[in-house]
Amino acid sequence: MAATPPKRTSRDIRTANRYEVLRQIIAESPTSRQELAAATGLSLATVATLVGELLDLRMITEVGFEDSAGGRPRGLVAVNASGGALIGVDIAETYVHVELFDLGLNVLARADEDMRPGESLPEQVVSHVAAAVGSVVAQAGIEGARVLGVGVSVPGQVDRDTGISEYAPNWDWHDVPLLDLLSEVIAYPLYLDNPLRAGAVAEMWFGAARGRGDAVVVNLGTGVGAGLALGGALYRGVSNSAGEWGHTTLVLDGRLCRCGNHGCVEAYVGAPGIMLNLRELSPDSPLLHSEDQTATIDALAHGVDANDPVALKVVRETARYIGAGIANLVNILNPEVVVLSSWVARRLGEPLLHEVREAVQRHALRRPFAATRIVLSPILTDPACLGAATFALEGALQSVGQRANKKITRSRTAPPS
């Protein structure tokens, strides 16, 4: 039986409100306290208090005034981009990509580490992450003290509270204490989560899900899944496992999936599944680069651009599977938008999107389909890195709140001088 999630304390609520106000300031700089109250649903007094705290932390700054209709000019605040740095880490099956951001979530430095096939021992992955993190800090030329935290996105099921990678089927990881391993080689505060959540948050902040109450972000890479935003908030599920759409059954008694089941969505539309689609259609195709996912997907994309019949058929067949799976999400969740994200979606682009839309229309109920937009992610940087950086930002604000609470407690219990 799953453990009951702990009840949110007043400190948790205050941290969440502080985070939401800062999120709005980052997205809408410059903005007024009145606009922040309207956007967050918080009272003007609460917003004013939270803005004061963020000013004290030097995360935001006063930037002047705007005229109001007949009243006093409204003070404007904006994010203080130089007030700190955040690092986002995207651990994938074939690479580690790291980006360093300022507080405005503008990219200041990037680093990549390739992981060869079979190079998936936890210690090997940690070594790549440490090297890439060190590289972006050196490139940006910032002091370590300015790094507020490092958000780490790792595939599979993750316990974000303990920092344990509970299950990563593509690597056969079980209960790996990844955060502890990383903390031995990285000195900054670390925050661990899953790329499905990271991608969804990135779209909610800066992408196609911004301003949308209900959204599905479909991650198409080596692995496959769906980040969920419901009622305007990230949906995690009771054990932080929501969104494992890639391991739902698409074909009864179908292909063996790396999770051990048969017929999973991922077995047909993840990069290895697309390679198998190609191999089954044309075993000797020059488009197929054995053991090289990136080269094969690139070759398919070039082939589609050149109207190669094999490439066109493979993309169409893959889109049929994706569309059937997304139709299930549309019928169940009735989202406003479905976003195709990650590197496979980005590389196959508009041709894949066109075929997916047609496939979803064939399989979904008419009413929910009519209410759903299906789009490619507009985010130009790595969505998993961007989302992971927001986890670091959330963690930094939480730690600030904890320190402030300890100061208050000490002052209340200190003996009179």
C-alpha positions, 0 to 999 in steps of 0.5 A: 500500500502506498504511503499517504503523502504528508500534509502541506504545512503553512511553510510549504504553502508559503514556499509554493506561493513564493515560487509562483510569484517568482515564476510570474515575475520571470515570465512577465518582467517587468510587472507590478504587484497588482498584476502578480496578484491577478495572475496568481490569485493571491491577495495583494497583501500576500503578494506585497510580502512575498515580493519584499522577501524576494527583493531581500534575497536579491532575486528580483529588483525594483525597476521603476513605475507605470501609470495606473488609471487615475491612481498612484503610479504602480511600482514595477519589479523584474527578475534580477538575472545576475542574482544567482545561477541555476544548472539543469542536467538532462541525463538520457540513455545516449548523452548527458546535456547540461545547461547553466542559466541565470535567474531569468532562465537565460542560457549562459553555457552548455556542455555535452557528454556522449555515453557509448552503448553499454556505458550505463553503470551509475558511476559512469553516468555520475562521472559524465554529469560531474564533467559537464557541470564543471564545464558549464561553471568554467565556461560561464566564469561564475563563482561557485557561491552564485550557483543556487542549485543543480536540477537533475533529470534522470529517466525512469521512476524517481523518488525526488525526496530521497534522491533514489532512482527507483527503476530505470528500465533502459539501464536495468537500474533498481534503487540506485542512490543517485543523489548521494553518488552525485553529491560526492563529486558535485558540491552544489545543492542537488535536486533529482526528478524525471524528464517527464516532469521537467519537460512539462514544467518547461512547457508550462513556463515558456512553451506551448502549455503556458497559460493552459490549465490542462496539457500533455507533454509527450516525450519522444526520445530513446524512452517515451512518456508523458508529462501531465499538467492538470488544473494548471499544476504539474501532476505527479501521482501519489508516488511521483510515477504519473506519466509512464505512458510509454509503458502502457499496452499498445499491441496485445502480445506485441514486441518485448519492451525493455521494461519486461512487458510486451506491446508497450508504446515505447517498443514502437515509438521510442528511437530503438522502436523506430529503428526496428520499424525501419529494419522490419520494412527494409532490412538493408536500408542505408537509412539504418545505422545499426547501434546508432539511434541519432544517426538513424533518426537523422537519416530518416529526417533527411530521407523524408525531406528528399521524399524517400519512400522508405523514410516516408513509410517509416515515419507514417507507420511510427506516427500511426502508433504515436497517434493511437497512443495519444488518442487514448490520452486525449480521450481520458484527459481531455487536454487543451494541448498535446506537445510533442517534445524531445529530440526525436520529435524535434528532428522529425518535426513537421512531417511527423506532426502532420501524420500524428495529427491525422492518426489522432483524429482517426482514433480519438473521440470527436469532441475531445479531439476538437478541443485539443491542439497538437503541436511541436514544442517551441522551446529552442533550448533543451526542455529537460534542462530548463525544467530541471533548472526550475526544480533547482530554483524551487529547492533554493526557495524552499531552503531559504524558507527553512533557514528563515524559519530556523532564525525565527525559532531561535529568536523566539527561544533565545534567553533574554540578554 
